[in-house]
């Protein structure tokens, strides 16, 4: 795993981003067919009624004491289960694999698996103008190295609400984790995450998008608490053979961030979609 992660960071950052841009802007290969805006909207919905497997690549520039790039690959499978005619449970798993440079003098960097999160959203099967889901989120202390996780079992609430109006799809996903078990020597967890998302769908499967991840660590002092990105990018629905794939590239400027963390971030995602026949 470490060898795979080190292949992407930090010097491979530029080549990966250039590859992503060429795939997005040069999608003229015959195996890539155009897709409707309806499938694009499903891909943009975190609790859509379809199986999807996103691979999110996050490149965090100038991180740590030596201003090196860090890299996080997050695999985020989403699977819906119909439990009755009226209700659906959507499972959303986040499996992070992290390459982190030295965060402080005398502290080595780390590479490996981070803490795995599992979210369960209970959502009405029959959707109206507003789509929503809510339930628990659990973070498991699966990190393979001290720096890559909290060391704590954490639980909390999570919810998402969104709406689609014409070319627009927008909404917000939120959660807060609280530690409930783990070594007393590790810091308690009280962490909030808010992810607003706005998408404007264009013809031929293209869309403009912004989905910054805003976080707050309530256990730290106020000036080190918040990470607030601002930015966005472009995406497209393509086909690889008969398989629909959602791809996007976004760039963010962190207008608020703790010392030693990145002022700039790039996100490239490939999301494999498995709509119902």
C-alpha positions in Angstrom: 0.0 0.0 0.0 2.8 2.4 0.9 4.5 1.9 -2.5 1.2 2.7 -4.3 0.7 5.9 -2.4 4.2 7.1 -2.8 3.8 6.7 -6.6 1.3 9.5 -6.5 2.8 12.0 -4.1 4.4 14.4 -4.2 6.2 14.6 -7.5 3.5 12.9 -9.4 0.9 15.5 -8.5 1.4 17.6 -11.7 1.4 14.6 -14.0 -1.9 13.3 -12.4 -3.6 16.7 -12.7 -2.5 17.1 -16.3 -3.8 13.6 -17.1 -7.1 14.5 -15.4 -7.4 17.7 -17.4 -6.7 16.0 -20.7 -9.3 13.3 -19.9 -11.9 15.9 -19.0 -11.2 18.4 -21.8 -10.3 15.9 -24.5 -13.0 13.3 -24.1 -13.4 12.5 -27.8 -12.6 8.9 -27.8 -15.3 6.7 -29.4 -15.7 4.6 -26.3 -16.8 7.7 -24.3 -20.4 8.5 -25.2 -22.4 11.5 -24.1 -24.8 11.2 -21.2 -27.9 12.9 -20.2 -28.1 15.6 -17.5 -30.4 13.3 -15.5 -27.6 10.8 -14.9 -25.2 13.7 -14.0 -27.7 14.8 -11.4 -27.8 11.2 -9.9 -24.0 11.2 -9.8 -24.1 14.5 -7.9 -26.6 13.2 -5.3 -24.8 11.6 -2.3 -27.8 9.5 -1.6 -29.0 8.7 -5.1 -30.8 5.4 -5.7 -27.9 3.8 -7.6 -24.7 2.0 -6.7 -21.6 4.0 -7.2 -17.9 3.7 -6.4 -16.1 7.1 -6.3 -12.3 7.2 -6.2 -11.4 10.7 -4.8 -7.9 11.9 -5.2 -7.0 14.9 -2.9 -3.7 16.7 -3.5 -2.8 19.1 -0.6 0.0 21.4 -1.7 2.8 22.7 0.6 1.9 20.7 3.7 4.0 20.2 6.8 7.3 21.5 8.0 9.1 21.1 4.7 6.1 22.4 2.5 5.8 19.1 0.7 2.6 17.8 -1.0 0.4 15.3 0.8 -1.9 12.9 -1.0 -5.1 11.2 0.1 -7.0 8.5 -2.0 -10.5 8.0 -0.6 -12.6 5.1 -1.9 -16.3 5.9 -1.2 -18.7 3.1 -2.3 -22.4 4.1 -2.0 -25.0 1.3 -1.9 -28.8 1.7 -1.4 -31.0 -0.9 0.2 -34.8 -0.8 0.0 -36.2 -1.8 3.4 -39.8 -1.1 2.5 -42.0 0.5 -0.1 -41.5 3.8 1.6 -38.0 3.8 2.9 -34.4 3.2 1.6 -31.2 3.0 3.6 -28.1 4.3 1.8 -24.7 3.1 3.0 -21.7 5.3 2.4 -18.3 4.0 3.3 -15.1 6.1 3.2 -11.8 4.2 3.0 -8.9 6.7 3.1 -5.3 5.9 2.1 -2.9 8.7 3.1 0.6 9.9 2.3 1.5 12.6 4.9 4.8 14.4 4.9 6.6 15.4 8.1 4.2 17.6 10.1 6.7 19.2 12.5 10.5 19.2 13.1 11.7 15.8 14.4 8.4 14.1 13.5 8.5 11.7 10.5 5.8 11.6 7.9 3.6 8.5 7.5 1.9 6.5 4.7 -0.9 4.0 5.1 -4.6 3.4 5.8 -6.6 6.1 7.8 -9.7 5.7 9.9 -12.6 4.1 8.0 -16.0 5.8 8.2 -19.5 4.3 7.7 -22.6 6.4 7.3 -26.2 5.1 7.1 -28.8 7.4 5.6 -32.5 6.7 6.0 -34.3 8.3 3.1 -37.9 8.3 1.7 -38.1 6.1 -1.4 -40.6 8.4 -3.1 -38.7 11.7 -3.6 -40.2 15.1 -4.0 -38.8 18.5 -4.8 -36.5 18.1 -1.7 -34.5 14.9 -1.2 -33.2 14.2 2.3 -31.5 11.5 4.3 -30.3 11.2 7.9 -28.8 8.6 10.3 -25.6 7.7 12.2 -22.0 7.9 11.2 -19.3 5.8 12.8 -15.5 6.3 12.5 -13.4 3.2 13.2 -9.8 3.4 14.5 -8.3 1.5 11.6 -5.3 3.8 10.9 -2.1 1.8 10.4 0.1 4.6 11.9 -0.4 7.1 14.7 -0.4 10.2 12.6 -3.0 8.9 10.2 -6.0 8.6 12.6 -7.5 9.5 15.9 -7.1 6.2 17.7 -10.7 6.5 18.8 -14.0 4.9 18.0 -16.3 7.8 17.2 -20.0 8.1 16.5 -22.4 10.9 15.7 -25.3 12.1 13.5 -25.1 12.8 9.8 -27.7 14.2 7.3 -27.9 15.4 3.8 -30.6 17.6 2.0 -30.7 18.6 -1.6 -33.0 19.9 -4.4 -32.9 19.9 -8.2 -34.3 22.9 -10.1 -33.8 23.0 -13.8 -30.1 22.9 -14.6 -29.2 23.3 -10.9 -28.6 20.7 -8.2 -27.6 22.0 -4.8 -27.6 20.9 -1.2 -25.5 20.2 1.9 -24.1 17.2 3.8 -23.2 17.5 7.4 -21.9 15.4 10.3 -20.3 15.6 13.7 -18.2 12.9 15.3 -17.7 12.4 19.1 -15.3 9.8 20.5 -16.8 7.1 22.7 -13.9 4.7 23.2 -10.2 4.5 22.7 -6.9 5.1 24.5 -6.9 7.8 27.2 -3.6 9.1 25.9 -5.2 10.1 22.6 -7.1 13.4 22.2 -10.9 13.3 22.4 -12.8 13.6 19.1 -15.3 16.4 18.5 -15.2 17.1 14.8 -17.7 18.7 12.5 -17.8 18.4 8.7 -20.1 20.4 6.4 -20.0 19.9 2.6 -22.2 22.3 0.6 -22.4 21.3 -3.1 -23.7 23.3 -6.1 -23.8 22.0 -9.6 -24.9 23.6 -12.9 -25.6 21.0 -15.6 -24.7 21.9 -19.2 -25.4 20.0 -22.4 -23.7 16.8 -23.4 -23.0 15.6 -19.8 -20.8 18.6 -18.8 -21.4 20.5 -15.6 -19.8 23.1 -13.3 -19.4 22.1 -9.7 -18.3 23.3 -6.3 -18.2 21.0 -3.3 -15.8 22.3 -0.6 -15.3 20.3 2.6 -15.5 22.6 5.6 -14.2 21.1 8.9 -14.0 22.2 12.5 -12.1 20.5 15.3 -13.9 21.7 18.5 -11.1 20.2 20.6 -8.5 22.7 19.5 -8.0 26.4 20.1 -10.1 28.7 17.9 -7.4 29.9 15.6 -6.4 26.3 14.7 -10.0 25.0 14.5 -11.3 25.7 11.0 -10.5 24.6 7.5 -12.6 26.6 5.0 -12.0 26.0 1.3 -13.3 28.2 -1.5 -13.3 27.1 -5.2 -14.8 24.7 -7.7 -14.3 23.1 -11.1 -15.7 21.2 -14.0 -17.0 17.7 -14.5 -18.4 15.4 -17.2 -20.3 12.1 -17.6 -18.6 9.8 -20.0 -18.8 6.1 -21.0 -16.0 3.5 -20.9 -17.6 0.9 -23.0 -21.1 0.7 -21.6 -20.1 1.8 -18.1 -21.1 5.4 -17.2 -18.4 7.3 -15.3 -18.5 10.6 -13.6 -15.3 12.6 -13.6 -14.5 16.1 -12.2 -11.6 18.3 -11.3 -11.8 21.0 -8.7 -9.3 23.5 -7.2 -9.7 25.1 -3.7 -8.1 27.9 -1.8 -8.2 27.4 1.9 -9.1 30.9 3.2 -8.9 29.5 6.8 -6.7 26.6 7.8 -4.5 25.4 10.8 -0.8 26.1 10.8 1.2 23.5 8.8 -1.8 22.5 6.6 -2.2 23.3 3.0 -3.3 26.7 1.6 -4.2 25.1 -1.7 -5.9 21.8 -2.6 -6.7 19.9 -5.8 -9.4 17.2 -6.1 -9.8 14.8 -9.0 -12.5 12.2 -8.8 -13.5 9.2 -10.9 -16.9 7.8 -10.0 -18.1 4.5 -11.5 -21.9 4.4 -11.8 -24.1 1.3 -11.8 -27.7 2.6 -12.6 -30.6 0.2 -12.4 -31.4 -1.5 -15.8 
